Amino acid sequence: MDRDGAPRVGIVGGGQLARMSAAPAAALGIGLRVLSASAADSAAQVIHDVHVGDHDDLAALRQFATGCDVVTFDHEHVPPAHLEQLEAMGVAVRPGPSALFHAQDKIHMRQSLTDIGVRCPRWRVVSAVDHVVDFADETGWPLVLKTSRGGYDGRGVWTVDSAEQAADVLSVPLAPGSQWLAEERIDFVQELSAQVARSPLGQAVAYPVVRTVQKGGICAEVVAPAPGLASARAVQAQEMALRIAGDLNVTGMLAVEMFDDGHDLFVNELAMRPHNSGHWSIEGAVTSQFENHLRAVLDLPLGNPAAIAPYSVMVNILGGDVGDLYSAYRHVLARDPAVKVHLYGKQVRPGRKVGHVTVVGDDYEELLRRGRHAADYFAGVIDE
Amino acid sequence: MDRDGAPRVGIVGGGQLARMSAAPAAALGIGLRVLSASAADSAAQVIHDVHVGDHDDLAALRQFATGCDVVTFDHEHVPPAHLEQLEAMGVAVRPGPSALFHAQDKIHMRQSLTDIGVRCPRWRVVSAVDHVVDFADETGWPLVLKTSRGGYDGRGVWTVDSAEQAADVLSVPLAPGSQWLAEERIDFVQELSAQVARSPLGQAVAYPVVRTVQKGGICAEVVAPAPGLASARAVQAQEMALRIAGDLNVTGMLAVEMFDDGHDLFVNELAMRPHNSGHWSIEGAVTSQFENHLRAVLDLPLGNPAAIAPYSVMVNILGGDVGDLYSAYRHVLARDPAVKVHLYGKQVRPGRKVGHVTVVGDDYEELLRRGRHAADYFAGVIDE
């Protein structure tokens, strides 16, 4: 316990999700510690209590967790066996290792969702091209091949249109413990994300369902709530997310990414932490996903997830040719005094998420124009 | 300059104002350093780059300022001569020493405001009881006696009703450089605060004018905007604040506390930094006072100061008998999922500002009830 009875939360991973958790932790007076691979990482620049160490180094994890009341995550890469060791030390790990494993292994996730009756794209574990061809006889081409572990932001995911292409993908070496997963390609009209927070006591709240737009497998834009989504469909998505959180015993934030094919919803991915599709909530909701994640893992009563305005739009800033993001401020901030900018302190590399902008208001198309303009200016795509 | 061209801002003082500046600094990707009297101070707990040292130790100030692009303040206590030394080092000091001196010396402030024609309570420098009695012949009793330097949160201010009471006050020893100031007591109908941000380039924005309620000289509550304040009167208050900021060459946030006697406005105090009367802006405005202070001292374009809802109410949490503030969370957060809590990580002492709560919505009387309930529960004044 920290001063005045406040607990300390430890976040494994020093990325932008940990960085954005610092504001609500400071507001709530909660101690915050980060385990960061480097002292220069995004979160390590702004959080006071930084441990430098690797997430797969058990000794570093144990030292980091000593003095933390709860350990939670910026990413899903910590080996489950290490987390069980932390639990054995008496530290609460939230989400727990068995829940988190669903976000670490896509085959385990697909099996559990299938077991509890949640609709997913048709899927099959494959290890050779003829398995893929057999599967394609049922689903048709193109289909999707994924590695069961280690992929994110479009890495580890391929769309293939033929046995030849499948053979090329299957020749990529797999990481230890990883397998190939073939999935039906859903011809979606939009992608959605349904986020919920759930506490160990079982209290849960559902955020407005948002539309996400991916480019090259990376989230590019989010509109909250999803424009034109029928109320019944939005409630269906929220119910699916609440059911998954409960049945899989998730604690903290859960993001359920879904395909909407115009008739039904299919679960694509799960993330058990704050998620890019919820960054809009910092300015756009009464309680941000970062605050509710902290509240949930501490088993505090959850905050109101309602939107404060008709629409919020978030646009990611992807690294471009301009290394000096700060130089864009004079133009971006003067052009739009209401745009909210978040830069993550990350070295700019082409295509890397280095920040995001959020705009809140009534007309989502206007908000999209403003958000895209600001993000494009940071990325150097436009210069006026 | 920090990584990726971002500058570093140094804040002198480790109180809650520096602490609440951490969130917008991290969002904007601006480097933040704090000079804190102790490693346990409010801001030092949450900011990564902490220098421990005293604000009146020139060597500590110089070491702290080395590597900062701009130095600004959590409080007004730095000796002006020290600030001139920092400027001589090539560090931008914002607000500059000559502007800041108005917030350090109430006689200097009264003289400058009088010179530029801003209405204040009648005032006179006094050094003996007969001066006070002469002044009272013009203004009547009671009147207000203040020390010109060093007072805050009701300290250094007395209301006296007679020559005998004045004599008692004047027997209090003055700090070096301080003098006695006698002021007319304004029979006000409400107290207002008008906040503006102003950049070195001269851009300025005005926040909605708020009503403040003081108890025992300490700010207790703020309602934004001031309920029932006529639009013309609000504009008058904003114009006064903008004029003072311009004429006194203030950079950063300026708070102008005013008395409204139902007929006219009288300037009470100035603060050249984020101010308790603007804490509502974290959740209640598009751009918080903390973000606009950073933008202003960096000479970046200022953010939109508009309110996001009809009303915001802020209630301070004053220390009571309960040392463990965290223990109140289970009740406070469950009772009102939309209340926003800010705890400052400060040791609880009776009457000390240890946090605040903000609620945003349509009906300010309902918001006041909710805000007071949460603050009273933290303070231990109520237990249900």
Interface residues (C-beta under 8 A of the other chain):
Chain A: R3 D4 G5 A6 P7 R19 M20 A22 A23 A25 A26 A27 L28 G29 G31 L32 A40 A44 Q45 V46 I47 H48 V50 V205 V286 T287 R295 L300 P301 L302 G303 N304 A306 I308 A309 G323 D324 L325 Y326 S327 Y329 R330 L333 A334 P337 A338 K340 V341 H342 L343 Y344 G345 Q347 V348 G355 V360
Chain B: R3 D4 G5 A6 P7 R19 M20 A22 A23 A25 A26 A27 L28 G29 G31 L32 A40 A44 Q45 V46 I47 H48 V50 V205 V286 T287 R295 L300 P301 L302 G303 N304 A306 I308 A309 G323 D324 L325 Y326 S327 Y329 R330 L333 A334 P337 A338 K340 V341 H342 L343 Y344 G345 Q347 V348 G355 V360
